[in-house]
């Protein structure tokens, strides 16, 4: 029915006075228009009428994903399908995509082009002026003492942080307060000395990619990096343990001493050139090494191995090199394509995980042979292989096995660390860690018992009994927690809040704060 001009104006005026509603006039093809209440439609027409803002600058979650089970779902390009339970699922991935940048589709005459618009971090609230003046008058260690006292007195958070999930944290209030202080205050000085490929040349793919990605993102950072070493709280030794091994190790020599001597001479050069190492004997300096040999290449310099904050994938407390509480357990993340670090991230829903437990890998170290001895080809529920047989892999690949399993077995190899832990998190499979002396990443803030299972090496014969004894309700909670945890282990070409780059940096920040004695 066509509305008269006066009726149209009255109707539009009435609807503008109702704040929850949005109105627009849609031409009918003839003279006149129809007034539509967009919010009353069964789908969000605003996605088509109004263009989205080019960036996000609020404190709300930067994750633009529509979660499963929401009452309204975006139906863009018909890429979403409805499951049997009425929830909306992505056919490429049954899970939420975490921390994906907003993608704006620009239509050209000849082709379509996707442009990634990465939202900037939310602005930090300014401190009171008197507090800013007070902190600026203090030395770096005095500032850290003030911050440490404030963190220890952090009260219970009154509102939920949309980007954080409390059940996976030990104390989410303490973590939030510490993280906010890190964002506001932390300054890192990066030594420019050192030639490539060992220094300043990140290795971005393979199982040791974590050290390279951290180096790349740290050296490109403008928020935390300072060119004034007097203002720095931490000093970064920007070398790659993977590149060190590739450049200096003589194949089959079994001699790591040349690598240790090289690092010893580098540190001695810095100590003779600058006053900062000698001022603290290296305790405010840190290194990041994911190669298995990372801890063993430090032995020629006593202060380097004893005082420096070491971020290591090989976080083995039994070697007396890694010290829990002082050093940082570095996640071992396998990156197969540096241009697509999130490739294959996600997994099947619980109802599509028929396999109880899965492992496939070589007989490295003392634990895996025992695992294979007890469980290889012994039980249909326990898919344990030395390597994935052709008769199996031609029907289901390694990633598909992890995505179809309830539990993913992560035994140590020659060293305590395993890339399978993070792989399991990527594929939303509850990790089962078998490494008695291993310190899991971010364990100072994350509650690993909420999303993983730890099995003693001596309990390998009872592995299936341990897993089937876990109640279904408990498993569902852990699997949900793994999905919520995923964002904290993802590398992003441009870092976003709470991703793995920031979590590693926060662990280093925490270790530095632990050095401070409060008077």
N, C-alpha and C positions, 0 to 999 in steps of 0.2 A: 504494500500500500504506500503510495507516495504521500509524503508529509508536506503540508503547507509551510511556507517560509517561517511564519510566526511560530508554528508548532515545533518546527525543527530547532529554532533558536531556544525556545523554552526547554525542550528536551535536552539539548546540549548543555544549557546552563545548569539544569538540575543535576545532570550526571557529573559535571565538573566539580560540583560541591561535595561529591562523595569520594573521599580520598582513596579507597581501595580500588576504584574502577579506573580504567583507561579507555578513552573513546577515540574513534577515528571515523572519518567520513569516507565511505567507499562509493565511487561512481557506479551508477546502474546502467550506464551506456546511453541513457536518455537524459533529459533535463532533470536535475535533482540528485539526491544522494540518500543513502541509508545510514543511520547512526548505529554503530555496533559497539556493544560492551565486550571488549576483548577478554576481560578477566572471566567472563561467564561462559566462554567457549570451552569445549572439551579438550582443546589443545592450545599451546601457547602461540597464538597468532602474532604476538609481539616479536617473535623471532624473525618474522618476515616483514612486518611493518616498520619496525625501528631497527637501525643498525646498532650493533653492540659497541660499547666504548672501546677505543683503541688500546687502553691499558687499565690496570687495576692498581689503585693506590690506597686501598683501605686496609684495615687490620683483619678483615675476614679472610677465609681460606683462599689461597691462590689456586686451588684445585678446581677446575671448571667441570669436573666429571659429574654426571647425574648418577647417583648411586642406585643400585638395584633395590626395588621395592618402593621407590618414591611414587607418589600418586600421579605426578605429571612427568612426562618424559619427552625429551626432544625427539622429534621424528624428522631428522634432517637427511635428505637424500635417500630415504628408505633404507638406511644402513642398520637399523636396529630391528630386532625381532622379539616377539613376545614368547616367553617360555610357558610351560604347562602351569606353573604356579602364578602366572600373571605378571611376573617381574620382567623387566626389560633387560635384555642381554645383548652384548656385542658379538656377532658371529665370529669375529677374529679373535676374541678374547672374552672369556666368560666372566672376567673380573673387572673391577674398577681400574682405570688407568690413573696412576698416581703421579701428580706433579707434571702433567703434560701441559705444554704451553698452549695458550689460546691460538687456534688456527682460524684465520679469517680467509674466506674463499673469495678471491678476486676473479671476476669473469672478464676475460678479454675476448676480442673478436675471433681469434684463431684458436686459442687454447686456454685452459684453466690453469691457474698458478696458485700454489699454496704459499702463503707468507706466514711464518711463525712470528707471533707477537709475544715476546716473553714479558710477563708482568714484572715491574720493578718491585723490589722489596718494600714492605710497608714502612712509612716514615716513622722514625723513632720519636717518642715524646721527649721534649726538652726537659732537662733537669732544672730544678729551681736555680735561679741565678747565683744565689749565695753558695749553693753546693757546687756549681760549676767552677766558681772562683776558688773555692776551697780545694777541690780536687786538682785544679790546674797548678796550685801552689805546691803540691806534694811530689816527691820523687816516685818513679814507677813502682817500687816495692811498697811504698807507703799507700799508694792508691790501691794496690792489690790487697793490702791488709784491711783497708776500709771495706772493699768489696767482699772479701771473704767473711768478714763479720756480718755484713748485711745478708749474705746468702745463708749463713747458718741460722739467722733469725727470721728467715722467710716464713711468712704465715701461710696457712692452707689457702690455695686458690679458691676464690669465691665464685668464679665463672669458668666454664670449660673453654679451653683453647681449641678452636675448630681444627687446627692443623695438627694437634697432638691427641693421642689416645691414651688416657691415663692407665688402663690396666697393664700396659707393657712396660711401664716405668716403675722404678723403685720408689721415687718421690717426685711426682711431676711438679710440685710447687718449687722445690729446690732447683730442679732442672730448668724450669722456666726463668726463675730469677737469675740463675747463673748464665743462661744463654743470652738473656737481655743485656746483662752487663758485658758479656763478651762482644755482642754486636756494637755496643756503645763505646767500649774502651780499648779493646785489644789492639795492639800494634806489633807487627812482626817486621824485623829487618832481615833482608835476604842478602847474603854475601854475593857479590858479583864476580869474585875470583873463581877461577876454574874453567878449563877448556872443555868443549864438547869432544867426544860424545858422552863422557862420564858426567859432566856438569851441564846443567841448563838444557838438556836434551831429553825430553820425556819419552819413555817407551809406553805406548798407549794401547797395546793389544796383548792378548795372552793371559796366563794365570797370574802374572806379576804386574798387571796393568795398574794396580792401585797406586803404586809409588809414582808412576808416570802421570797419571791423571791428577794426583794431588799437586805435583810439581807444576804442571801446565796451568792449573787453575790458580794456584798460589801466586805464581809469578805474574799472572795477568790481573790479579786482584788489585783494586784501588781502595777498597774499604778498610782492609786490615793491614796492608803493606805500608810501611813508612820508609822514607829515605833519610830520616834522622835517627841514627842508632841510639842516641841519648834518650829518646822517647820510647824505645822498644821494650816490650815485656818479654819477647821471645826472639831468638836469632836462629834462622834456618840455614842448615848446611845443605845446599841444593845439589846433591849428587844422586845418581841412580845406581843401586846395587846391581840391578840387571845389566846396565851398561858397563859397570865396573867389571863384572864377571866376563862379559863378552869381550872387553878390550884387553884385559890383563891375564886372565887365567889361561894356563897352558893345558890343553886337553889331555886328560888321563894322567896328569902329573900328581893329582891329589895334594897339591900344595897351595894353600890359601895365603901364605905369608906375604908374597908380593902385593896382594890386594890390601892386606893390613898395613904394610909399610907405606903404601901409597896414601892411604887415609891418614896415617900418623903424620906424614910429612905435610899434608895439606893443612891439618889442624895446627901444627907447629908454625906454619907460615902465617896463618891467621892470627895466632897468639902473639907473634912477633910484630905484626903489622898494626894490630888494633889492641886497645886495652880491654875489650869487652870479655874475651875468654878468661883472661887472668883475673878479672874482677870477681868472677863467681866460680872459677875453675870449671867452666863449661856447664854449670847446672841450669842456666837459662837458655841453653842452646838445644836444638832438637834436630833429629834426622828422621827420614821416612824411608824404610827399606822393606820391600815385600819378598825379595829373593830369599830362598831357604838359607843361604849362606850369610844373610845380613848380619846376624849377631856375631858370627865367627870372624868377620873381617874387621872387627874393632879391637882385637886383643893386643895390638902393639902399642896402644895409647891408653894408659891407665885411667886418666880423667875422662876420656871419651867413652870408655866402656862402663865406668862407675858412676859418673855424674850426669852425663847428657841424658835428656829425655829421648828415649828410643821408641819410635813408632814402628813396630815390627809385625809382620804376618806370622812369623815363627815365635809366637808368644808362649814360650816353654819355661815355666818357673823352675823346672828341675835342673836346667843348665846353669843357673845362678848368673845369668847374663841379663835376662828379662826380669824386672822386679815389679811385681803387681803393686799398683797404687802410685808408682813413680813413672813407669813406662806405659806405653799405649799399645793395645792390641789392635793391629791394623786389619781391616776386612780384606780377605783375598777374593777379589772379584775378577771373574773371567770375562774379558771383553774380546769378542771375535771380530767385531766391526766397529772401529772407533767413531765412524760417522753415524752409527745407529746403536748406541750403547743400550737402548731399551728393547732391542730386538728379542722377540719371543718371551718377553716378560708377561707373566700371567699363567693361569692354570685352569684345570677343569673344576667344576663345582663338586661338592662332596659326593653327590649321588653318582658321579662319573669317575670315581676313584676306586676301582675294584681291587687293586693290588694293596696288600697290607704294608709291605716294605720292599724297597728296591735299592740295589747297589750294583754298579759295574765299574771295575777298575783293576789296575795292575796289582801284583803282589808286592807292593812296596812296604818296607818296614816290618815290624814284629806283629802288628795287629791284624792286618788284612789277611795273611795266610790262615790265621786261626778262624777269622770270620768265614772264609771260603771253605775251610775244612769242615766246619759244623753245618753250614747252611747252603752251600752251592749245590743246586739240583737235588735238594732234600725235601723241599716243601713248596707246593704250588703257591701258597700265600707269601712266601719269602723269595722274591726274585733276586737272587744273589748270584752274580756272574763275575768271573775273572776278567772277561771282556765280553761285550755283547755279541752272542753268536749270530751268524748270518741268518740262521733259520728264524731268529727272533727279530733282528734289526730290520729285515725286509718288510715286516708287518708293523713294527712300532719302533721309532727312533729312541735315542737316549733321552732327549728332552720330553718326548711323549710319555716315556715310562715315568719320569719324575712328575709330570703333570697328571698322571693317572694313578699315583700312589698316595696312600695316606701318610706314610712315613718314609723319609729318605735317609738312608744310613750314611753317616759321614765319619768314617774311621780315619785315624791319622795314617800318614804314609811313612816316609823316612823321617819326617818331622811332624809336630803335633798339629799344624795347621792343614786345612783342606779347603779347596775352592768349592766343594760340594755344599758347604754350609750356606754360603750366599746363593748358590744355584738353587738350593731348596727353597730359600726365601723368595727368589725370583719366580719360581714355579708354584708357589703357594703350597708347598709340601712341608709338613712338620719335620724339622731336622732332628736326627738322632745322633748325638755327638759321642764318639768313642775315642777319647784321648784324655787320659787321667791328669796330665799336667798342663793342659791347655787353658788359657784365660780367654774367654770369648770377647769379641769386640764390644766396646761401649758398655762393658759390664758394670762400670761405676754408676751408670744411670739406667740401664735397661735391666729388667727382671727376666732373665733367660728362662726361668722355670715356667713362665706364662706362655711361652710359644715354642719350646723345644723340650726334648727329652735327653737326659745325660745318662749313659750306661757305662758302668765301670768295665775296664778291659777284661777283668776276670769273669764278668757276667755274660760274656758272649754266648755261652751255651744256653743261657736262659733268655736270650733276646726276644724270641717270639712270646714267651710267657709274660715278659715285662710289657710288651706292646698290647697284647690282647687283654691284659688286666686293666688297662686304662679305660675308664667308662666312656661311653659315646658322648655324653654331655661334656666331659673334660676335653675330649678330642676336638669337638666342635668349637669350643672356646679357644683352644690353642690354634686351630686352623684359621679362625677369624682373626686372631691376634697376629698371625703371620702376615695376613693380607694388610692389616693396619701398619705393620712394621716395615713393609716393603719399601716405602718412600725413603726411609732412613738409610737404605743401602743402594740407592740409585745414583749413578753419576749423570750429571747434566752438563751439556756444553756451556751453558750459563748457569752457575749454581743458583739454587733456590733455597729458601729457608728450610732447615732441618734435613737437607739431603746429606749424602754420605760425606761430601766435602766439608760441610759445616759440622757434622758430627765428629769427624776426625779432628777438626780444629778445636771443637769444644773439649774433646778428650785431652788435647795438648794444653789447653787453657786450664782445665781442671788439675792436671799434673803440676802446672806452674803455681796455681793457687795452693796446692798441698805443700809446697815448699815454704810458704809464708808462715811464720810464727806470730801469732797475735799476742801482743803484750797485754 
